[in-house]
Amino acid sequence: MSHEITEPGRAVVYNLPSAFSDTLRTLQFEQFFSGYEGSAFCVRTLDGWSWSSSGLRNPEFVAIFRTRDALDAVVGDAKEATLGRVFLEGGLEIQGNIFVLLSAAEYTLRHSEGLSNSLIQNVGRISMDVSRRLIHGRKSSASHNWLCTPCPLDLPVEFFEPWLGAYLGHFCADFRERDEDFATAQQNGLERACRLLELGGCDRLLDVGCGWGSLLLYAAEHYGANSRGISSSGLQVQAAEDRICRRGLAWKCSVESRDLRTAPFRAQAFDKITHLGIFEQAPFSDLCKYLTCMQKMLVPGGMLLLDRMTRTRDCGPIARSINLGLLPPEPLSKELEVAECAGFELIAADSLRDEYEQTLRIWIEHLLSNWMGEGSRPFCRGYRTWLLYLVGVAASMRAEELQVHRILLRRPRCERAA
């Protein structure tokens, strides 16, 4: 503490120098990360404060906050979604290997039980709020008004092409070889889905949350299926229609904007139904109604293929902090119980965690490399929104708190009368 004497009256004025708060901030980071042994990273502010996880190694990742106040707000404010607001508004920049952040996130998740606020817990919860915004184009609560922007799914297809890959696949890729290229792994993922469904040329296929029509096109071209897709995004529908027309498959494929909650298809309209895109997952609170709707639209013996986010029963802090919404932190066993109550029988349930982690890593790498180019500048807000979401999901999956399961269900051929 310092002091100075002022005139007149020679009063003594005490000032608390900024170095004192800097010391406290540094001690906070040092104490929390005292057991961290991962790759070196650094946090710094443009107005002069910095901290590194290692004094002997150069940091592989750097998080740069505009001011000390912005950093302190992010660490100390869990209620106002400060991290999301600061990042989306450009108050936080990142440099270097972003996957080092996942290593730090995993450490934080495993050591944050005693903290009243956890930065990475906020990342997880905020990514879930972002995910709801990605689909429904609405704010999750009054305090999250930083999400009041046009729905990020309604960005032009040019934004998604560079990082989703050649197939525009928003589903899990299937890596069959160690060094397999991403486009081949995406094609493998489409092939795997079709084979699981035992898809045939006479089948009527509905793809819920069809994205840009990748599965529709593949099922029609390679299996001759009559494919129909629905999406919540008008721009997705337009892009899918364009792709269908360019390949001359309008007689086999169609896509529309439709909400099955208010406008379901007629009973027994389809032989097979898929819902593979994690971006548009049905909330757990509505899962029974959702699956009952799917069951009614399937013919007896028809199959439903789902990708679902799940968690282990021994959940950690991030799973408990996630509000039940787009990505429900429920165990697989509970989801299967709901499916059986809706009238389905289980055919198979496979973990996709490793494949989805690898898919997420590639999406993030592509997104970052595309952002470095000038062509990505018009999509600044979309870039930041998607990066926040993908990193949040990747961090929670790396900490083994969230998983992805692919579930194959069938409507029984012989059903008991009600």
NUBA-382083 format. One line per 4 residues: for each residue x negated, y, z of N, C-alpha, C. Coordinates in steps of 0.001 Angstrom, whole numbers, plus 500000, padded with zeros to 6 digits. Layout:
REM residues N
X/Y/Z/X/Y/Z/X/Y/Z; ...
***
This chain:
REM residues 418
499153/498817/500000/500000/500000/500000/499122/501226/500000; 499477/502260/499235/498701/503490/499156/499529/504653/499675; 498869/505805/499902/499620/506982/500320/498999/508209/499695; 499785/509269/499638/499264/510533/499149/499878/511651/499994
499173/512764/500111/499628/513898/500909/500099/514986/499969; 501299/515493/500222/501882/516495/499342/501999/517833/500042; 502012/518889/499295/502194/520260/499787/503601/520728/499443; 504279/521681/500166/503768/522214/501443/504159/521292/502575
503695/521488/503754/504070/520686/504916/503214/519451/505081; 502384/519174/504126/501445/518063/504194/502145/516753/504575; 503339/516473/503943/504061/515238/504203/503334/514058/503561; 503408/512935/504223/502772/511726/503715/503815/510895/502963
503549/510586/501722/504449/509792/500884/503784/508468/500572; 504455/507363/500893/503911/506036/500634/504494/505479/499337; 503645/504953/498527/504052/504346/497261/503719/502854/497281; 504650/502053/496767/504404/500613/496632/503903/500356/495219
502638/500084/495034/502081/499963/493678/502634/498742/492953; 502657/498817/491617/503167/497712/490813/502338/496452/490991; 501063/496609/491367/500192/495450/491537/500719/494508/492614; 501436/495058/493609/501971/494208/494670/503027/493271/494114
503962/493800/493316/504980/492948/492715/504340/491992/491714; 503318/492442/491018/502610/491551/490100/501997/490365/490856; 501470/490639/492044/500880/489575/492842/501933/488562/493261; 503087/489041/493705/504161/488145/494094/504632/487292/492921
504743/487929/491774/505195/487214/490579/504189/486124/490216; 502911/486462/490286/501866/485494/489978/501881/484338/490977; 502051/484651/492259/502115/483603/493276/503303/482679/493036; 504420/483254/492617/505599/482439/492344/505309/481412/491252
504679/481853/490168/504331/480937/489077/503273/479937/489528; 502269/480406/490271/501192/479520/490703/501725/478417/491609; 502589/478771/492545/503109/477776/493481/503993/476757/492777; 504861/477240/491897/505790/476315/491260/505070/475353/490322
504095/475851/489566/503399/475024/488573/502089/474449/489124; 501964/474371/490440/500706/473880/491022/500414/472433/490643; 501457/471629/490381/501245/470233/490002/501348/469975/488520; 501445/471029/487726/501607/470866/486268/500279/470459/485628
500294/469398/484816/499071/468909/484175/499210/468824/482661; 500263/469440/482119/500484/469391/480680/499632/470387/479921; 499964/470563/478659/499229/471498/477802/499324/472916/478350; 498275/473671/478139/498203/475024/478689/499185/475958/477971
499831/476814/478761/500711/477834/478193/500549/479126/478978; 501048/480205/478427/500878/481526/479018/502189/482300/478949; 502463/483068/479976/503587/483993/479993/503012/485380/480206; 503394/486327/479379/502889/487685/479552/503940/488701/479137
503701/489930/479538/504602/491023/479168/503810/492080/478403; 504506/492807/477563/503836/493835/476762/503380/495013/477603; 503914/495147/478837/503469/496256/479686/502395/495831/480687; 501728/494676/480422/500476/494450/481117/500319/493255/482023
501407/492550/482395/501262/491409/483302/501103/490125/482498; 500325/489173/483024/500186/487880/482352/499846/486806/483369; 500197/485581/483010/499882/484414/483832/499657/483235/482893; 498650/482395/483213/498354/481218/482416/498357/479987/483307
498846/478884/482753/498881/477637/483529/497498/477048/483722; 496527/477519/482976/495166/477000/483101/494165/478118/482862; 493210/478229/483783/492179/479237/483611/491005/478749/482790; 491002/477451/482458/489874/476864/481745/490174/476569/480285
491471/476497/479925/491839/476149/478557/492611/477284/477918; 492406/477463/476636/493182/478466/475911/494635/478001/475801; 495576/478899/476004/497000/478493/475927/497396/478081/474516; 498185/477025/474426/498700/476571/473137/500049/477202/472818
500667/477777/473844/501965/478421/473659/502000/479684/474518; 502559/480758/473957/502644/482026/474681/504071/482559/474576; 504655/482863/475724/505959/483530/475776/505709/484988/476119; 506165/485887/475258/505876/487315/475402/507175/488071/475667
507296/488617/476889/508447/489441/477241/508117/490905/477002; 509143/491662/476625/508924/493073/476327/508457/493834/477564; 509036/493543/478720/508691/494248/479960/508659/493277/481132; 508051/493717/482244/508098/492958/483481/509547/492780/483951
510332/493836/483822/511721/493782/484285/512511/492716/483524; 512246/492582/482225/512943/491566/481435/512588/490170/481930; 511310/489929/482233/510880/488632/482753/511523/488358/484110; 511476/489345/485007/512048/489159/486344/513549/488900/486268
514223/489551/485338/515663/489346/485186/515965/487925/484732; 515158/487411/483809/515374/486054/483305/515150/485021/484401; 514095/485199/485197/513788/484238/486250/514804/484306/487380; 515298/485494/487680/516133/485657/488856/517620/485715/488641
518095/485800/487380/519522/486001/487135/520085/484814/486386; 520804/483949/487097/521394/482780/486452/522804/483032/485965; 523482/484031/486529/524903/484192/486254/525192/484943/484964; 524338/485833/484580/524638/486702/483457/524028/486220/482138
523578/484994/482098/522996/484435/480874/521922/485358/480310; 521052/485856/481209/520064/486856/480814/519083/486309/479793; 518665/485076/479961/517691/484505/479023/518222/484552/477597; 519462/484120/477420/520045/484144/476081/520119/485537/475526
520542/486475/476359/520671/487853/475874/519309/488438/475498; 518316/488231/476381/516979/488776/476119/516398/488191/474841; 516537/486869/474657/515966/486241/473466/516697/486675/472203; 518025/486663/472236/518790/487015/471036/518617/488475/470655
518358/489329/471636/518175/490752/471346/516728/491112/471053; 515843/490131/471015/514457/490381/470643/513556/490791/471781; 514010/490637/473023/513182/490987/474165/512190/489915/474548; 512260/488778/473890/511330/487668/474129/510864/487124/472792
509564/487046/472621/508974/486466/471420/508133/485262/471816; 507947/484351/470877/507161/483146/471151/506064/482999/470105; 504925/482501/470556/503790/482270/469661/503178/480915/469981; 502652/480250/468960/501945/478992/469167/502849/477782/469059
502442/476709/469699/503119/475412/469618/504312/475384/470570; 505508/475506/470028/506697/475578/470874/506945/474276/471629; 506385/473169/471171/506622/471897/471844/505882/471812/473176; 504908/472712/473389/504316/472825/474721/505373/473300/475717
506308/474131/475234/507410/474573/476088/508213/473381/476594; 508377/472357/475764/509136/471190/476190/508414/470455/477323; 507081/470444/477285/506308/469829/478363/506517/470588/479666; 506473/471924/479580/506720/472749/480765/508162/472609/481238
509082/472484/480282/510491/472327/480628/510728/471030/481374; 510091/469955/480911/510241/468669/481575/509740/468747/483013; 508607/469393/483204/508064/469566/484555/509036/470364/485422; 509569/471445/484859/510474/472304/485613/511730/471547/486027
512276/470770/485099/513485/470007/485394/513258/469009/486529; 512063/468452/486596/511787/467423/487601/511374/468011/488951; 511155/469318/489014/510684/469924/490264/511536/471115/490702; 512744/471208/490203/513551/472406/490468/514687/472154/491452
514699/471008/492142/515800/470694/493044/515951/471754/494136; 514849/472295/494612/514937/473249/495709/515094/474683/495280; 515163/474945/493996/515259/476320/493515/516709/476765/493436; 516967/478018/493802/518324/478544/493641/518590/478865/492179
517557/479267/491478/517677/479531/490043/516512/478880/489331; 516766/478271/488203/515706/477637/487435/515770/478122/486003; 514649/478639/485517/514621/479172/484154/515028/478122/483139; 514504/476895/483261/514815/475881/482271/516227/475338/482456
516732/475317/483705/518141/474988/483876/519001/475988/483114; 518591/477250/483163/519332/478267/482404/519259/478000/480915; 518073/477559/480436/517952/477217/479019/518967/476146/478645; 519059/475098/479481/519997/474018/479192/521428/474488/479186
521823/475226/480230/523219/475657/480302/523549/476629/479180; 522637/477570/478925/522888/478550/477873/522980/477876/476515; 522147/476840/476285/522229/476143/474998/523591/475496/474812; 524214/475055/475899/525552/474494/475802/526573/475578/475476
526396/476777/476085/527276/477889/475738/527099/478274/474274; 525849/478277/473828/525580/478569/472421/526256/477537/471535; 526189/476248/471934/526764/475205/471098/528268/475382/470943; 528951/475790/472019/530378/476056/471884/530613/477198/470908
529732/478218/470990/529853/479357/470085/529575/478939/468636; 528615/478022/468449/528260/477566/467116/529465/476989/466381; 530358/476344/467139/531474/475644/466523/532708/476501/466456; 533080/477057/467601/534394/477660/467696/534392/479165/467458
533203/479781/467389/533141/481203/467101/533774/482042/468178; 533669/481616/469443/534261/482384/470525/533289/482440/471678; 533442/483458/472516/532611/483551/473712/533132/482591/474757; 532223/482043/475559/532610/481050/476547/533180/481680/477799
532798/482908/478119/533361/483606/479264/533087/485078/479109; 533734/485878/479930/533589/487329/479805/532161/487778/480045; 531428/487065/480920/530060/487472/481234/529085/487149/480124; 529485/486315/479154/528572/485911/478089/528865/486685/476810
529040/488002/476956/529426/488770/475779/528296/488910/474778; 527091/488451/475151/525987/488461/474186/526206/487457/473076; 527187/486576/473201/527477/485596/472156/528566/486075/471211; 529053/487308/471396/530161/487794/470575/529648/488220/469205
529285/487258/468394/528798/487494/467044/529515/486538/466116; 529443/486769/464794/530064/485816/463871/529543/484408/464105; 530399/483405/463937/530038/482018/464201/528795/481616/463418; 527707/481146/464088/526482/480801/463367/526639/479683/462353
527681/478836/462461/527901/477845/461421/528360/478502/460131; 528900/479702/460232/529359/480407/459048/528282/481291/458446; 527040/480893/458625/525941/481504/457886/525857/480848/456510; 525328/481560/455525/525208/480970/454182/524370/479708/454194
524637/478831/453224/523929/477561/453153/522431/477790/452983; 522025/478940/452426/520605/479253/452240/519859/479334/453571; 520565/479642/454639/519915/479668/455951/519581/478260/456429; 520444/477297/456160/520288/475945/456689/519395/475050/455833
519379/475269/454526/518645/474378/453624/517174/474203/454003; 516432/475292/454337/514999/475114/454595/514680/474268/455825; 515568/474212/456828/515201/473483/458046/516011/472208/458267; 517199/472090/457696/517940/470838/457823/517423/469768/456865
516771/470189/455790/516222/469222/454857/517032/469103/453583; 516530/468308/452661/517107/468213/451322/518549/467722/451343; 518896/466892/452312/520247/466339/452364/521226/467230/453130; 520719/468341/453690/521559/469196/454529/522260/468355/455590
521507/467455/456187/522082/466527/457147/522021/467066/458563; 523157/467240/459214/523181/467661/460614/523409/466460/461524; 522924/465305/461066/523035/464057/461805/521631/463526/462087; 521557/462455/462846/520272/461874/463219/519643/461136/462041
518387/461452/461744/517654/460732/460705/517200/459378/461241; 516913/458457/460336/516524/457090/460691/515108/456843/460168; 514128/456878/461072/512726/456719/460707/512345/455247/460815; 512200/454594/459671/511907/453163/459653/510421/452874/459598
509659/453822/459106/508207/453699/459058/507584/454812/459884; 506374/454575/460358/505720/455519/461257/505535/456892/460626; 505102/456928/459366/504818/458206/458704/505835/458521/457612; 507057/458071/457794/508080/458266/456770/508442/459743/456637
508600/460220/455387/508958/461621/455188/510407/461849/455592; 510731/463106/455873/512021/463446/456468/513185/463166/455522; 513012/463470/454241/514093/463240/453280/514460/461755/453212; 513449/460890/453221/513710/459447/453201/514408/459011/454485
513971/459564/455615/514604/459222/456888/516058/459681/456919; 516362/460826/456311/517747/461279/456235/518584/460339/455369; 518023/459912/454247/518729/458959/453390/518949/457640/454135; 517935/457217/454894/518099/456014/455707/519256/456159/456696
519386/457367/457261/520464/457606/458205/521835/457479/457560; 521970/457971/456337/523231/457841/455603/523509/456386/455262; 522478/455691/454822/522629/454277/454467/523014/453445/455700; 522390/453730/456803/522668/452996/458038/524133/453171/458454
524647/454400/458344/526040/454656/458716/526997/453884/457811; 526723/453895/456519/527604/453191/455572/527597/451692/455813; 526436/451136/456122/526354/449691/456359/527045/449294/457661; 526909/450128/458694/527595/449843/459946/529104/449792/459749
529599/450656/458871/531029/450704/458599/531478/449623/457617; 530514/448898/457058/530828/447901/456029/531658/448552/454914; 531186/449696/454474/531925/450509/453510/532039/449802/452164; 533219/449893/451566/533453/449279/450264/534109/450245/449292
534179/449834/448039/534683/450701/446987/536149/451070/447116; 536912/450286/447825/538345/450574/447992/538643/451330/449277; 537617/451602/450064/537842/452232/451360/538180/453718/451229; 539082/454153/452092/539391/455570/452233/538649/456062/453476
537696/456958/453251/536808/457428/454319/537148/458867/454687; 537250/459136/456002/537378/460500/456515/536130/460831/457316; 535461/461931/456967/534293/462391/457710/534679/463660/458461; 534810/463543/459784/535192/464683/460630/533935/465485/460950
534017/466811/460805/532824/467623/460966/531820/467282/459885; 532280/467333/458637/531487/466803/457508/530318/467680/457134; 530189/468853/457749/529078/469721/457405/529115/470143/455948; 528012/469931/455264/527901/470349/453864/528136/469169/452913
528775/468124/453403/529243/467049/452544/528258/465947/452241; 527182/465821/453026/526139/464838/452709/526663/463406/452717; 527380/463026/453772/527880/461656/453857/528963/461392/452815; 529806/462388/452550/530837/462236/451522/530220/461881/450180
529200/462635/449814/528541/462429/448529/527858/461064/448476; 527166/460700/449553/526443/459433/449561/527411/458256/449497; 528485/458325/450270/529460/457234/450286/530139/457063/448936; 530404/458166/448246/531048/458090/446937/530076/457588/445869
528834/458098/445878/527850/457742/444853/527358/456304/445000; 527084/455874/446225/526427/454585/446441/527381/453465/446804; 528565/453813/447286/529506/452765/447711/530871/452886/447039; 531078/453941/446256/532335/454104/445540/533531/454404/446415
533298/454824/447675/534397/455091/448602/535128/456375/448229; 536422/456405/448504/537211/457620/448347/537029/458458/449606; 536265/459534/449482/535765/460254/450657/536473/461592/450836; 536856/461871/452072/537509/463126/452403/536837/463691/453643
536576/464983/453631/535889/465600/454756/536630/466811/455273; 536443/467103/456572/536994/468320/457154/535896/469022/457934; 535980/470349/457979/535003/471174/458680/535705/472381/459265; 535148/472925/460345/535706/474133/460947/535162/475400/460302
534190/475262/459411/533522/476416/458805/533940/476594/457349; 534448/477763/457022/534819/478053/455646/533642/478017/454695; 532476/478498/455146/531298/478481/454280/530789/477063/454065; 530932/476203/455068/530564/474800/454874/531466/474157/453827
532760/474407/453931/533702/473843/452972/533355/474292/451558; 533072/475572/451396/532736/476102/450073/531465/475459/449523; 530436/475344/450380/529174/474741/449935/529371/473271/449577; 530152/472548/450388/530409/471131/450101/531171/470974/448791
532154/471817/448556/532905/471766/447297/531994/472005/446107; 531071/472965/446238/530122/473254/445156/529234/472044/444877; 528744/471391/445915/527889/470211/445740/528675/469076/445074; 529919/468897/445479/530763/467852/444889/530983/468110/443410
531283/469343/443064/531539/469683/441650/530286/469518/440808; 529129/469924/441343/527882/469814/440579/527545/468360/440263; 527947/467436/441120/527655/466023/440887/528796/465299/440180; 529824/466042/439820/530930/465444/439079/531709/464413/439874
531857/464649/441183/532518/463676/442049/533845/464178/442614; 534405/465190/441981/535664/465738/442496/536789/464710/442478; 536675/463698/441646/537711/462655/441589/537581/461647/442721; 536417/461684/443401/536170/460761/444503/536061/461462/445866
535764/462748/445864/535494/463477/447104/536361/464726/447202; 536706/465084/448421/537379/466360/448673/537026/466810/450084; 537136/468106/450335/536800/468656/451637/537718/469831/451908; 538072/470031/453167/538972/471118/453529/538709/471570/454955
539196/472754/455281/539157/473259/456643/540436/472814/457341; 540289/472069/458439/541461/471487/459084/541167/471218/460553; 542142/471432/461414/542038/471149/462844/542953/469973/463151; 542348/468825/463476/543127/467620/463701/544018/467707/464941
543717/468632/465841/544556/468768/467026/545947/469300/466668; 546000/470149/465646/547287/470730/465252/547802/470183/463930; 546913/469599/463124/547336/469103/461805/546656/467778/461493; 547015/466703/462218/546420/465391/461925/546934/464840/460603
546203/463915/460033/546665/463234/458833/547740/462214/459218; 548448/461722/458222/549517/460759/458479/548951/459473/459063; 549832/458683/459651/549415/457420/460259/548842/456467/459211; 547778/455762/459596/547126/454754/458755/546684/455310/457397
546186/456537/457423/545761/457182/456179/544363/456754/455750; 543554/456182/456677/542153/455898/456380/541743/454501/456835; 540753/453966/456126/540165/452681/456496/538961/452869/457419; 538233/453962/457234/537044/454244/458029/537017/455744/458357
536554/456071/459554/536393/457465/459975/535013/457617/460605; 534344/458703/460290/533046/459011/460894/533084/460388/461538; 532283/460539/462583/532057/461846/463207/530632/461832/463738; 529679/462142/462838/528264/461947/463143/527537/463214/463525
528061/464367/463217/527351/465607/463515/527501/465996/464971; 526384/466098/465684/526423/466483/467086/526954/467904/467241; 526791/468751/466197/527199/470142/466309/528691/470296/466601; 529509/469342/466222/530950/469494/466359/531553/468363/467181
530945/468095/468317/531395/466990/469142/532647/467377/469918; 533575/466434/470051/534806/466674/470794/534504/466756/472285; 535116/467686/473019/534885/467789/474459/535418/466575/475198; 534748/466199/476287/535151/464998/477008/536558/465136/477568
536940/466346/478029/538257/466524/478624/539368/466211/477635; 539073/466298/476327/540059/466014/475291/539759/464714/474559; 538772/463945/475035/538317/462793/474266/539408/461744/474093; 540196/461507/475106/541242/460489/474986/542268/460890/473919
542700/462147/473941/543648/462614/472925/543015/462543/471536; 541747/462919/471472/541025/462903/470201/540945/461486/469642; 540542/460526/470481/540416/459151/470017/541769/458528/469704; 542783/458888/470456/544127/458399/470148/544572/458880/468778
544244/460133/468454/544549/460676/467127/543807/459897/466047; 542506/459601/466290/541725/458829/465326/542330/457435/465133; 542743/456832/466228/543271/455478/466168/544544/455418/465328; 545391/456413/465477/546640/456440/464711/546384/456632/463221
545323/457369/462861/545040/457633/461453/544359/456454/460766; 543860/455495/461548/543198/454324/460988/544204/453190/460744; 543953/452408/459711/544733/451190/459496/544313/450160/460535; 545149/449173/460863/544705/448086/461740/543450/447423/461173
542441/447279/462009/541155/446756/461554/540212/447846/461076; 540695/449090/460985/539847/450203/460557/538813/450565/461614; 537698/451169/461182/536589/451436/462096/536280/452919/462209; 535831/453298/463413/535443/454673/463737/533994/454657/464195
533158/455500/463558/531743/455600/463909/531479/456986/464484; 530995/457035/465729/530784/458294/466445/529345/458429/466912; 528818/459651/466877/527600/459995/467604/528025/460815/468813; 527545/460426/470003/527955/461096/471219/526754/461443/472091
526761/462654/472665/525812/463020/473700/526285/462412/475010; 525400/461729/475718/525729/461116/477001/524601/461406/477987; 524787/460972/479225/523732/461103/480229/523702/459843/481077; 522620/459683/481823/522541/458580/482773/523343/458937/484013
523732/457915/484783/524495/458185/486002/523665/458953/487018; 522368/458687/487056/521479/459385/487983/521044/460693/487346; 521983/461622/487242/521704/462853/486509/520824/463779/487327; 520128/464661/486630/519285/465648/487266/519939/467019/487261
519167/468070/487545/519739/469401/487710/520369/469956/486460; 519802/469661/485289/520379/470264/484094/521738/469669/483774; 521883/468356/483957/523164/467725/483677/524247/468254/484602; 523886/468516/485858/524879/469042/486783/525229/470481/486466
524292/471211/485820/524554/472628/485552/525323/472840/484261; 525414/471803/483417/526114/471959/482152/527615/471951/482379; 528277/472982/481898/529722/473045/482018/530349/472078/481025; 531345/471312/481446/531982/470372/480529/532550/471127/479353
531984/470930/478203/532417/471631/477022/532078/470836/475803; 531342/471426/474880/531071/470755/473626/530229/469493/473821; 529270/469570/474715/528368/468434/474914/528582/467884/476323; 529461/466937/476505/529835/466514/477848/528779/465638/478500
528298/465995/479684/527310/465158/480362/527978/464012/481094; 528491/463049/480357/529161/461885/480943/528413/460614/480553; 528408/459598/481422/527731/458348/481089/528418/457635/479934; 527641/456820/479230/528190/456045/478120/529338/455156/478587
529205/454572/479763/530242/453667/480251/531594/454366/480366; 531579/455631/480772/532836/456364/480911/533437/456673/479543; 532586/456984/478591/533073/457252/477234/533700/455989/476633; 533069/454850/476860/533607/453598/476331/534933/453247/477009
535026/453551/478287/536287/453312/478999/537419/454135/478389; 537123/455390/478059/538124/456248/477422/538505/455688/476059; 537517/455200/475294/537797/454638/473970/538718/453434/474066; 538486/452580/475044/539344/451408/475216/540760/451816/475621
540868/452832/476463/542196/453330/476853/542944/453911/475663; 542202/454422/474681/542824/454986/473486/543209/453915/472470; 542931/452642/472774/543351/451556/471907/542291/450986/471004; 541030/451301/471243/539938/450792/470415/539267/449608/471090
538615/448792/470279/537713/447764/470793/536300/448116/470366; 535343/447863/471248/533951/448205/470994/533293/447156/470112; 532643/447617/469038/531872/446728/468168/530384/446831/468492; 529880/448059/468659/528454/448244/468948/528230/449626/469545
527168/449731/470358/526740/451026/470908/525218/451019/470958; 524591/451911/470207/523134/451945/470104/522602/453300/470549; 521462/453282/471239/520799/454521/471624/520046/455108/470427; 520223/456410/470207/519507/457121/469149/518539/458148/469723
518207/458016/471003/517437/459074/471645/516100/459322/470959; 515335/458274/470696/514023/458463/470076/514158/459083/468688; 515101/458556/467890/515301/459090/466537/515781/460533/466570; 516663/460833/467528/517191/462194/467571/516142/463176/468084
515300/462737/469029/514204/463594/469472/513286/463931/468300; 512976/462934/467474/512117/463174/466321/512809/464079/465312; 514098/463884/465126/514862/464760/464234/514847/466195/464739; 515078/466375/466030/515048/467713/466620/513682/468374/466431
512634/467593/466637/511280/468145/466482/511065/468662/465056; 511506/467903/464084/511328/468323/462687/512187/469544/462382; 513430/469559/462864/514268/470738/462647/513623/471989/463235; 513093/471873/464451/512465/473027/465095/511234/473473/464327
510403/472509/463887/509213/472861/463100/509605/473579/461817; 510612/473039/461121/511066/473669/459880/511654/475055/460138; 512412/475180/461214/513023/476469/461534/511960/477519/461828; 510943/477124/462584/509871/478062/462907/509071/478446/461670
508741/477471/460834/507961/477792/459636/508768/478652/458677; 510065/478414/458592/510902/479242/457728/511014/480657/458276; 511048/480771/459598/511167/482094/460207/509939/482947/459923; 508803/482306/459743/507584/483055/459466/507604/483679/458095
508499/483205/457210/508577/483751/455869/509485/484965/455805; 509272/485816/454835/510073/487029/454705/511533/486722/454400; 511781/485619/453719/513148/485305/453327/514078/485046/454498; 513520/484790/455679/514363/484465/456827/514808/485699/457596
514238/486869/457305/514515/488058/458090/515988/488435/458138; 516765/488312/457062/518184/488670/457162/518962/487794/458138; 518406/486643/458519/519103/485714/459388/518502/485720/460789; 517998/486868/461249/517285/486938/462523/518136/486422/463674
519374/486878/463771/520231/486464/464883/520529/484959/464813; 520799/484465/463600/521051/483044/463446/519844/482207/463816; 518658/482674/463426/517421/481961/463772/517283/481823/465281; 517440/482934/465979/517263/482913/467425/518322/482055/468109
519556/482116/467631/520631/481331/468226/520361/479839/468080; 520011/479417/466867/519779/477988/466624/518529/477492/467330; 517485/478316/467375/516262/477894/468060/516530/477704/469548; 517266/478614/470155/517611/478487/471561/518383/477197/471813
519331/476907/470954/520144/475693/471109/519294/474427/470951; 518512/474348/469872/517736/473142/469593/516690/472882/470666; 516010/473933/471118/514987/473758/472156/515637/473335/473465; 516806/473892/473781/517497/473491/475003/517878/472032/474997
518415/471543/473881/518786/470126/473776/517533/469253/473810; 516487/469665/473076/515255/468874/473052/514632/468776/474439; 514667/469863/475215/514095/469844/476567/514862/468888/477467; 516182/468909/477396/516986/468038/478253/516844/466578/477840
516646/466315/476533/516445/464944/476080/515067/464441/476473; 514081/465306/476403/512731/464885/476780/512676/464533/478263; 513467/465226/479069/513527/464945/480503/514436/463760/480809; 514984/463136/479764/515826/461943/479877/517091/462213/480679
517613/463421/480567/518879/463750/481217/520037/463693/480229; 519764/463913/478977/520765/463742/477932/520272/462709/476940; 521187/461939/476395/520869/460937/475391/521862/461064/474238; 521578/460358/473155/522516/460269/472041/522813/458798/471787
524083/458460/471702/524488/457093/471388/525366/457083/470144; 525160/456093/469323/526040/455861/468177/526984/454722/468543; 528272/455001/468478/529299/454070/468944/530181/453654/467772; 530310/452355/467559/531167/451816/466514/532385/451169/467170
533559/451675/466830/534821/451213/467395/535726/450689/466290; 536641/449813/466671/537589/449290/465690/539000/449288/466276; 539945/449667/465438/541339/449502/465827/541697/448022/465654; 542202/447380/466702/542509/445946/466601/543465/445634/465450
543220/444507/464802/544101/444096/463701/545478/443684/464220; 545493/443052/465366/546767/442635/465978/546935/443407/467274; 547916/444254/467322/548131/445098/468487/549398/444687/469205; 549310/444729/470539/550477/444402/471324/551497/445522/471253
552746/445159/471258/553802/446180/471270/553779/446944/472579; 554056/448244/472482/554022/449081/473689/555152/448698/474631
***
